[in-house]
Amino acid sequence: MFRYLVAWLPTFRLERCGWTADRPVALVAEEKSAWRVQCATPTATRGRVRPGMTAAEARAVLPTLQVETLDPQGEAQDLQELAHQLLRLSPQVGALPPDALVVDISGAGARRRGPGGAATAGVERALMERTRLRLRELGHAAVVVVADDPGTAWACAAWGRRCRRVAPGQGPQAMADLPLASLGLPQREHELLQGLGLHTVGAFAALPPASVVGRLSPLAVAAHALACGRGPQPALASWDEDQPLVFHQDLPDPVEERDALIFVLNALLRDAAACLSARDRAAVRVVLRLRLDPQDDAAGAGSEQEISLRLGSPTRDSRHMLDLLRTRLERVQLAGPVIGVELLLPEATPFTGRQRDLLERQRAAESLDEAVARLQDELGEQAVTVPMARSRHLPEGACLGTPWPGPGPAVQSCQADSLARKRSDGSDPVRAWVGFSPPLPPLRPALLLRPALGAEVQAQAPEPELGQRPARLHIDGRWLDLVDIAGPEHLAGEWWEDGFDRLYWCATLADGRRAWLYQEEGHWLLHGWFDAS
């Protein structure tokens, strides 16, 4: 099953020039022997500036209008570089000129898939939100849509103007209410269909294919196939594994302090680690290039300072690489003020999945205490803890990470006490009682919300000893039916602290997500999410 994510950037063409959406600005280019408007900010659009107008006409209807000249090559380069920012989602990314990006997410979330190998709704929604937030961090507002083909996703984003997930096979239904112009038909075919009374994509899709083929142009035939849910599924070019990963950042002012460089490197290394993780690769060498200020006397025009660092073993841990670069920078004298930073990972190798130096063959016989000591030396003494179950009724207090006790009699006595309660073959006599099946462990969510969030729930009529059974949940701005409900599980106790009395339900939403809800004192709360797998 193919799935594509499209991010439409409504004001990218002017945002890249430094203009914001609240300014009356239009982008113009020479067309038909005149300077004509290509796009405009929302403020200029509200002032009746439209694409296709001449610059003189646009200034006549909006005297305060400012004009920016189109730079086709720079615009295409900026859009392609922006597409590289989405390599953290998938190795198949591309640009949809002039103002959209496309990502093939068919292989995303391989470990969190539903029936038939398809990515679950929760995985796709998470990718949409990550994309939107990342583009917003880079200064671009985006409308993100996921669908079965890029054409459907782009039309729903550019003409629907809201982020949404189009369920598999629901492309025609999602596009049915969009205007006919969303298909990008040639002007002659568009005017012909409008003359026949066809004004929406759904009305165009209702035409029999035989009445379209041979009467309209091939572009119109392709648009009809898209309207019917048979849009093309292009193969996007994958990131070349032999090509080094490159990340760069221009600095607003020349920098001479190492701490400022470390701050910039921290962000670049996080991006690099995300890209390596998306491709299941690891870095073995890091090259840092510092572009120096040409106005400085010590640094000539265009001079650079390069620092190469070979890692001990393949890694994609950004913190580890940052610590090594910080140590190296402390021993390097900067040749001048830095105005730009470029980070290269020239040798990326397949990631084996093993932790660094933890499962090496020469350490196979290493004791637990020695392994923990190495981890504490690498991560910090407080970073290594032991999960301990506590006799608490509150789910959020039932497990606590306690500091590692360290070697000594306390650990040995605990191990001896545990062995004393088992048979010689290691089995537990209590669990082996004939006629008593072992009880099933209670369901607990993988993601526990602290604190629980208030939720709007429509419940069924109360039942004896069961209370109100939830039927619908309001989430993400809409009501979703609960297709499968398990419960209730009654949890109560701990009166000496706050005291609580709750009825918990495990509810499966219509989009496939599983929520953990509870009712207390007449209020519904969302306490966690179960793993979609």
C-alpha positions as CSV (number, residue, x, y, z in Angstrom):
1,M,0.0,0.0,0.0
2,F,1.4,3.4,-1.1
3,R,1.0,6.4,1.2
4,Y,2.3,9.9,0.5
5,L,2.6,12.9,2.8
6,V,2.3,16.3,1.1
7,A,3.1,19.6,2.8
8,W,1.7,22.6,1.0
9,L,3.4,25.9,1.9
10,P,0.9,28.7,1.0
11,T,3.3,31.6,1.5
12,F,6.6,29.9,1.0
13,R,7.5,31.8,-2.2
14,L,7.4,35.1,-0.3
15,E,8.5,33.8,3.1
16,R,11.8,32.7,1.6
17,C,12.3,36.4,0.6
18,G,11.8,37.5,4.2
19,W,8.2,38.7,3.9
20,T,5.5,37.7,6.4
21,A,1.9,36.9,5.8
22,D,0.7,40.2,7.4
23,R,2.4,42.4,4.8
24,P,0.8,43.4,1.5
25,V,3.3,41.8,-0.9
26,A,3.1,40.2,-4.4
27,L,5.6,38.1,-6.2
28,V,5.8,39.2,-9.9
29,A,7.5,37.7,-13.0
30,E,7.7,38.7,-16.6
31,E,4.9,36.9,-18.5
32,K,3.2,37.8,-21.8
33,S,5.2,41.0,-22.2
34,A,4.3,42.3,-18.8
35,W,5.2,41.9,-15.1
36,R,2.4,39.8,-13.7
37,V,1.5,38.6,-10.2
38,Q,2.4,35.0,-9.5
39,C,1.3,34.8,-5.9
40,A,0.5,37.2,-3.0
41,T,0.3,37.2,0.8
42,P,-3.1,36.7,2.5
43,T,-3.1,40.4,3.3
44,A,-2.7,41.3,-0.4
45,T,-5.3,38.8,-1.5
46,R,-7.8,40.3,0.9
47,G,-7.0,43.6,-0.9
48,R,-8.2,42.0,-4.2
49,V,-4.8,41.2,-5.6
50,R,-5.0,38.1,-7.8
51,P,-2.5,36.0,-9.7
52,G,-2.4,37.0,-13.4
53,M,-2.8,40.7,-12.8
54,T,-0.2,43.0,-14.1
55,A,1.8,44.8,-11.5
56,A,0.2,48.1,-12.5
57,E,-3.3,46.7,-12.0
58,A,-2.3,45.2,-8.6
59,R,-1.0,48.6,-7.4
60,A,-4.2,50.2,-8.6
61,V,-6.4,48.1,-6.5
62,L,-4.0,48.1,-3.5
63,P,-1.8,51.2,-3.4
64,T,0.2,50.0,-0.4
65,L,1.2,46.8,-2.3
66,Q,5.0,46.0,-2.3
67,V,6.5,43.9,-5.1
68,E,9.1,41.2,-5.0
69,T,10.7,39.9,-8.3
70,L,10.7,36.2,-8.8
71,D,14.1,34.3,-8.7
72,P,13.3,30.9,-10.3
73,Q,16.7,29.3,-9.6
74,G,16.9,30.5,-6.0
75,E,13.3,29.5,-5.3
76,A,13.9,25.9,-6.7
77,Q,17.1,25.6,-4.7
78,D,15.4,26.7,-1.5
79,L,12.5,24.3,-2.0
80,Q,14.9,21.4,-2.6
81,E,16.9,22.3,0.6
82,L,13.7,22.5,2.5
83,A,12.8,19.0,1.2
84,H,16.0,17.7,2.7
85,Q,14.7,18.7,6.1
86,L,12.1,15.9,5.8
87,L,14.7,13.2,5.3
88,R,14.1,12.3,8.9
89,L,10.7,10.9,7.9
90,S,11.7,8.9,4.9
91,P,14.6,8.5,2.4
92,Q,12.1,9.2,-0.4
93,V,11.5,12.9,-0.5
94,G,10.9,15.4,-3.2
95,A,9.8,18.9,-4.1
96,L,6.5,19.8,-5.8
97,P,7.2,23.2,-7.4
98,P,6.5,25.9,-6.7
99,D,5.3,25.6,-3.1
100,A,4.9,22.0,-1.9
101,L,6.9,19.0,-0.6
102,V,6.1,15.3,-0.9
103,V,7.3,12.3,1.2
104,D,6.8,8.7,0.4
105,I,5.8,7.3,3.9
106,S,4.8,3.9,2.7
107,G,7.7,2.3,4.7
108,A,7.3,4.6,7.7
109,G,6.5,3.0,11.1
110,A,7.6,-0.5,10.0
111,R,7.5,-1.7,13.6
112,R,4.1,-0.2,14.3
113,R,1.9,-1.5,11.6
114,G,-1.7,-2.7,11.5
115,P,-3.4,-5.5,9.6
116,G,-2.0,-6.0,6.1
117,G,1.3,-4.2,6.9
118,A,-0.3,-0.7,6.6
119,A,0.9,2.1,8.9
120,T,-1.7,2.8,11.5
121,A,-3.6,6.1,11.7
122,G,-1.7,7.1,14.8
123,V,1.7,6.7,13.1
124,E,0.6,8.8,10.1
125,R,-0.9,11.5,12.3
126,A,2.4,11.6,14.3
127,L,4.3,12.0,11.0
128,M,2.0,14.8,10.0
129,E,2.5,16.7,13.3
130,R,6.2,16.3,13.2
131,T,6.3,17.7,9.6
132,R,4.1,20.7,10.5
133,L,6.2,21.5,13.6
134,R,9.5,21.1,11.8
135,L,8.5,23.4,9.0
136,R,7.1,25.9,11.5
137,E,10.5,25.9,13.3
138,L,12.0,26.8,9.9
139,G,9.6,29.8,9.5
140,H,7.1,28.3,7.1
141,A,3.4,27.7,7.7
142,A,2.3,24.4,6.2
143,V,-0.9,22.4,5.5
144,V,-0.1,18.7,5.7
145,V,-2.2,15.9,4.2
146,V,-1.6,12.1,3.9
147,A,-3.3,10.2,1.1
148,D,-2.8,7.3,-1.3
149,D,-1.2,9.5,-4.0
150,P,0.5,12.9,-4.2
151,G,-2.2,14.4,-6.4
152,T,-5.0,13.7,-4.0
153,A,-2.9,14.9,-1.0
154,W,-1.9,18.1,-2.8
155,A,-5.5,19.0,-3.9
156,C,-6.8,18.4,-0.4
157,A,-4.1,20.5,1.1
158,A,-4.1,23.4,-1.4
159,W,-7.9,23.6,-1.8
160,G,-9.2,22.1,1.5
161,R,-6.7,24.2,3.4
162,R,-6.6,22.1,6.5
163,C,-4.4,19.3,7.8
164,R,-6.1,15.9,7.5
165,R,-5.5,12.2,7.0
166,V,-7.3,10.7,4.0
167,A,-8.0,7.0,4.9
168,P,-6.8,4.4,2.4
169,G,-9.1,4.1,-0.5
170,Q,-11.1,7.3,0.4
171,G,-9.4,9.7,-2.0
172,P,-12.4,10.2,-4.3
173,Q,-14.7,10.9,-1.3
174,A,-12.2,13.4,0.1
175,M,-11.9,15.3,-3.2
176,A,-15.6,15.1,-4.2
177,D,-16.5,18.6,-2.8
178,L,-13.4,20.4,-4.1
179,P,-13.8,22.8,-7.0
180,L,-12.9,21.6,-10.5
181,A,-9.9,24.0,-10.6
182,S,-8.2,21.8,-8.0
183,L,-7.4,19.3,-10.7
184,G,-5.3,21.7,-12.7
185,L,-7.1,21.1,-16.0
186,P,-6.1,23.0,-19.2
187,Q,-8.2,26.2,-19.6
188,R,-10.1,24.8,-22.6
189,E,-11.2,21.6,-20.9
190,H,-12.0,23.5,-17.7
191,E,-14.3,26.0,-19.5
192,L,-15.9,23.1,-21.5
193,L,-16.7,21.1,-18.3
194,Q,-18.0,24.2,-16.6
195,G,-20.2,24.8,-19.6
196,L,-21.6,21.3,-19.1
197,G,-22.6,22.2,-15.5
198,L,-19.7,20.3,-13.9
199,H,-18.2,22.5,-11.1
200,T,-16.8,20.0,-8.6
201,V,-14.4,17.1,-8.7
202,G,-17.1,14.7,-7.7
203,A,-19.3,15.7,-10.6
204,F,-16.3,15.2,-13.0
205,A,-15.5,11.8,-11.5
206,A,-19.1,10.7,-12.1
207,L,-18.5,10.8,-15.9
208,P,-17.9,7.4,-17.5
209,P,-14.3,7.0,-18.5
210,A,-15.4,6.2,-22.1
211,S,-16.9,9.6,-22.4
212,V,-13.6,11.3,-21.4
213,V,-11.1,9.2,-23.3
214,G,-10.8,10.4,-26.9
215,R,-12.8,13.6,-26.3
216,L,-10.5,15.4,-24.0
217,S,-6.8,15.9,-23.9
218,P,-4.5,13.4,-22.1
219,L,-4.1,15.8,-19.2
220,A,-7.8,15.8,-18.7
221,V,-7.9,12.0,-18.9
222,A,-5.2,11.9,-16.2
223,A,-7.2,14.4,-14.1
224,H,-10.3,12.2,-14.4
225,A,-8.3,9.1,-13.2
226,L,-7.1,11.2,-10.2
227,A,-10.7,12.2,-9.4
228,C,-11.7,8.6,-9.5
229,G,-9.0,7.5,-7.1
230,R,-6.6,6.1,-9.7
231,G,-3.9,8.8,-9.4
232,P,-0.3,8.0,-10.3
233,Q,2.0,6.8,-7.5
234,P,5.5,8.1,-8.5
235,A,8.7,6.5,-7.3
236,L,10.6,9.3,-5.5
237,A,14.4,9.2,-5.7
238,S,16.0,7.8,-2.5
239,W,18.8,9.5,-0.7
240,D,22.1,8.3,-2.2
241,E,23.8,6.3,0.6
242,D,27.2,7.1,-1.0
243,Q,26.5,10.8,-0.9
244,P,27.6,12.4,2.4
245,L,25.0,14.0,4.6
246,V,25.5,17.8,4.8
247,F,23.9,20.2,7.3
248,H,24.8,23.9,7.4
249,Q,23.8,26.9,9.4
250,D,24.5,30.6,8.6
251,L,25.1,32.8,11.7
252,P,23.5,36.2,11.9
253,D,26.6,37.7,13.4
254,P,30.3,36.6,13.5
255,V,31.0,34.3,16.5
256,E,34.2,33.8,18.3
257,E,33.0,32.0,21.5
258,R,33.1,28.2,21.5
259,D,29.9,28.0,23.6
260,A,28.0,29.7,20.8
261,L,29.4,27.2,18.2
262,I,28.4,24.3,20.5
263,F,24.9,25.6,20.7
264,V,24.6,25.6,16.9
265,L,26.3,22.2,16.6
266,N,23.8,20.7,19.0
267,A,20.9,21.5,16.7
268,L,22.8,20.3,13.6
269,L,23.7,17.0,15.2
270,R,20.1,16.3,16.3
271,D,19.1,16.7,12.7
272,A,21.9,14.5,11.6
273,A,21.0,11.8,14.1
274,A,17.3,11.9,13.0
275,C,18.4,11.4,9.3
276,L,20.7,8.5,10.2
277,S,17.9,6.9,12.2
278,A,15.4,7.2,9.3
279,R,17.9,5.4,7.0
280,D,19.1,2.8,9.6
281,R,22.7,4.2,9.2
282,A,25.4,5.3,11.6
283,A,28.3,7.7,11.3
284,V,32.0,6.8,11.5
285,R,33.5,10.2,10.8
286,V,32.4,13.8,11.3
287,V,33.8,16.8,9.4
288,L,33.2,20.3,10.8
289,R,33.8,23.2,8.4
290,L,33.8,26.7,9.9
291,R,33.3,29.5,7.3
292,L,35.3,32.5,8.5
293,D,34.5,36.2,8.3
294,P,36.2,37.6,5.2
295,Q,36.3,41.1,6.8
296,D,38.7,39.8,9.5
297,D,42.3,40.6,8.9
298,A,43.5,37.1,9.8
299,A,41.0,35.4,7.6
300,G,41.1,35.9,3.8
301,A,38.0,36.1,1.6
302,G,36.3,32.7,1.4
303,S,38.7,31.0,3.9
304,E,37.5,28.0,5.9
305,Q,38.7,26.0,8.9
306,E,38.1,22.3,8.8
307,I,38.1,19.9,11.8
308,S,37.9,16.1,11.1
309,L,36.9,13.7,13.8
310,R,36.9,9.9,13.5
311,L,34.5,8.1,15.9
312,G,35.6,5.1,17.9
313,S,32.7,3.0,16.5
314,P,29.7,3.6,14.3
315,T,27.1,5.7,16.2
316,R,24.1,8.0,15.7
317,D,24.0,9.3,19.2
318,S,24.0,13.1,18.9
319,R,25.1,13.6,22.5
320,H,28.2,11.4,22.0
321,M,29.2,13.2,18.9
322,L,28.7,16.6,20.5
323,D,30.9,15.6,23.5
324,L,33.7,14.6,21.1
325,L,33.4,17.8,19.1
326,R,33.4,19.9,22.2
327,T,36.6,18.2,23.4
328,R,38.2,18.8,20.0
329,L,37.2,22.4,19.9
330,E,38.8,23.1,23.2
331,R,42.2,22.1,21.7
332,V,41.7,24.1,18.5
333,Q,42.5,27.8,18.0
334,L,39.9,29.5,15.8
335,A,41.5,31.3,12.9
336,G,39.0,34.1,13.0
337,P,35.3,34.9,13.7
338,V,32.9,32.3,12.3
339,I,30.0,33.3,10.1
340,G,28.8,29.8,9.0
341,V,28.9,26.2,10.2
342,E,28.8,23.1,8.0
343,L,28.5,19.6,9.3
344,L,29.4,16.6,7.1
345,L,29.0,12.9,7.7
346,P,31.0,11.5,4.8
347,E,31.1,7.8,5.8
348,A,27.7,6.4,6.9
349,T,27.5,2.7,7.4
350,P,24.6,0.3,8.1
351,F,23.7,0.4,11.8
352,T,24.0,-3.0,13.5
353,G,21.6,-2.1,16.3
354,R,24.1,-2.8,19.1
355,Q,24.9,-0.3,21.8
356,R,28.4,1.1,21.7
357,D,30.9,-1.2,23.5
358,L,28.1,-3.0,25.5
359,L,27.8,-6.3,23.6
360,E,31.3,-6.6,22.1
361,R,32.7,-10.2,22.1
362,Q,35.6,-9.3,24.4
363,R,33.0,-8.2,27.0
364,A,30.7,-11.3,26.7
365,A,31.9,-12.6,30.1
366,E,31.7,-9.2,31.8
367,S,29.8,-9.1,35.1
368,L,26.7,-7.0,35.6
369,D,28.5,-4.8,38.1
370,E,31.3,-4.0,35.6
371,A,28.8,-3.3,32.8
372,V,26.8,-0.9,35.1
373,A,30.0,0.8,36.2
374,R,30.8,1.5,32.5
375,L,27.3,2.9,31.9
376,Q,27.5,5.1,34.9
377,D,30.9,6.4,33.8
378,E,29.5,7.2,30.3
379,L,26.0,8.5,31.2
380,G,26.3,9.6,34.8
381,E,25.8,7.9,38.1
382,Q,22.1,9.0,38.4
383,A,21.2,7.8,34.9
384,V,21.4,4.1,35.7
385,T,18.4,3.0,37.8
386,V,16.5,-0.2,38.6
387,P,12.7,-0.3,38.0
388,M,11.0,-1.4,41.2
389,A,7.3,-2.3,41.6
390,R,5.6,-0.6,44.4
391,S,2.4,-1.6,46.3
392,R,0.4,1.4,45.0
393,H,-3.1,1.5,43.6
394,L,-2.4,4.6,41.5
395,P,-1.1,3.5,38.1
396,E,1.3,6.4,37.8
397,G,2.9,5.4,41.2
398,A,3.1,1.6,40.7
399,C,6.6,1.7,39.3
400,L,9.6,3.7,40.5
401,G,13.1,3.9,39.2
402,T,15.5,3.6,42.1
403,P,19.3,4.2,42.0
404,W,21.4,1.2,41.3
405,P,22.4,-0.2,44.7
406,G,25.9,-1.2,43.6
407,P,27.8,-4.4,44.3
408,G,27.7,-5.8,47.8
409,P,25.8,-8.0,50.3
410,A,22.5,-6.2,49.6
411,V,22.3,-7.3,46.0
412,Q,23.5,-10.8,46.8
413,S,21.0,-11.3,49.6
414,C,18.2,-10.1,47.3
415,Q,19.2,-12.6,44.7
416,A,19.5,-15.4,47.3
417,D,16.1,-14.6,48.7
418,S,14.5,-14.7,45.2
419,L,16.0,-18.1,44.5
420,A,14.9,-19.5,47.9
421,R,11.3,-18.9,47.0
422,K,11.5,-21.0,43.8
423,R,11.8,-24.7,43.1
424,S,15.1,-26.3,42.1
425,D,14.0,-26.1,38.5
426,G,13.3,-22.4,38.8
427,S,9.5,-22.6,38.7
428,D,7.2,-20.9,41.2
429,P,5.1,-23.4,43.2
430,V,2.3,-20.9,43.7
431,R,1.8,-20.6,39.9
432,A,1.8,-24.4,39.5
433,W,-1.3,-25.1,41.5
434,V,-3.5,-27.6,39.7
435,G,-6.9,-26.3,38.7
436,F,-6.0,-22.6,39.0
437,S,-5.1,-20.8,35.8
438,P,-2.6,-18.0,36.2
439,P,-4.5,-14.6,36.3
440,L,-4.0,-12.3,33.3
441,P,-2.1,-9.2,34.1
442,P,-4.1,-6.0,33.9
443,L,-3.9,-3.9,30.8
444,R,-1.7,-0.8,31.2
445,P,-1.0,1.7,28.5
446,A,2.5,2.2,27.0
447,L,2.1,6.0,27.2
448,L,0.8,7.2,30.6
449,L,-0.3,10.8,30.7
450,R,0.7,12.7,33.8
451,P,-1.6,14.3,34.8
452,A,-4.6,12.8,33.1
453,L,-6.4,15.0,30.6
454,G,-10.0,16.0,30.8
455,A,-12.0,14.4,28.0
456,E,-15.5,14.9,26.4
457,V,-17.2,11.6,26.3
458,Q,-20.7,10.6,25.2
459,A,-21.8,7.6,27.4
460,Q,-24.6,5.1,27.2
461,A,-27.3,4.8,29.9
462,P,-25.9,3.6,33.2
463,E,-25.9,-0.2,33.9
464,P,-26.0,-1.9,37.3
465,E,-22.5,-2.4,38.7
466,L,-21.0,-1.2,35.5
467,G,-21.7,2.5,35.6
468,Q,-21.7,4.5,32.3
469,R,-20.3,2.8,29.3
470,P,-18.4,5.3,27.0
471,A,-19.7,5.3,23.4
472,R,-18.0,8.3,21.7
473,L,-14.9,10.4,22.4
474,H,-14.2,14.0,21.3
475,I,-10.6,14.3,20.2
476,D,-8.6,16.2,17.6
477,G,-11.6,18.5,17.1
478,R,-14.1,15.8,16.2
479,W,-16.2,13.0,17.6
480,L,-15.0,9.5,17.1
481,D,-17.0,6.3,17.8
482,L,-15.6,3.7,20.2
483,V,-15.7,0.5,18.2
484,D,-14.4,-1.8,20.9
485,I,-14.6,-1.3,24.7
486,A,-13.2,-3.5,27.5
487,G,-14.0,-2.9,31.1
488,P,-14.6,-1.5,33.6
489,E,-11.6,-2.1,35.9
490,H,-12.2,-0.7,39.3
491,L,-9.3,1.0,41.0
492,A,-9.6,2.6,44.4
493,G,-7.6,3.2,47.5
494,E,-4.9,5.2,49.2
495,W,-7.2,7.3,51.3
496,W,-4.3,8.5,53.4
497,E,-3.1,10.6,50.5
498,D,-5.8,12.0,48.2
499,G,-8.1,9.0,47.9
500,F,-9.6,8.0,44.6
501,D,-12.3,5.7,43.2
502,R,-12.2,5.2,39.4
503,L,-13.7,2.9,36.7
504,Y,-11.2,2.4,33.9
505,W,-12.1,1.4,30.3
506,C,-9.9,0.3,27.4
507,A,-11.5,1.8,24.3
508,T,-10.6,1.4,20.6
509,L,-11.3,4.5,18.6
510,A,-12.7,4.4,15.0
511,D,-9.3,5.4,13.6
512,G,-7.5,2.5,15.3
513,R,-6.0,4.2,18.4
514,R,-6.6,2.6,21.8
515,A,-7.2,4.9,24.7
516,W,-7.3,4.3,28.5
517,L,-10.2,6.3,30.0
518,Y,-11.6,6.5,33.5
519,Q,-14.5,8.1,35.2
520,E,-14.2,9.7,38.6
521,E,-16.8,11.7,40.5
522,G,-18.9,12.1,37.3
523,H,-15.9,13.4,35.2
524,W,-14.2,11.6,32.3
525,L,-10.4,11.7,31.9
526,L,-7.9,10.3,29.4
527,H,-5.1,8.6,31.2
528,G,-3.0,7.0,28.5
529,W,-2.6,5.5,25.0
530,F,-1.9,1.8,24.3
531,D,0.7,0.8,21.7
532,A,-1.0,0.6,18.3
533,S,0.9,-2.6,17.4
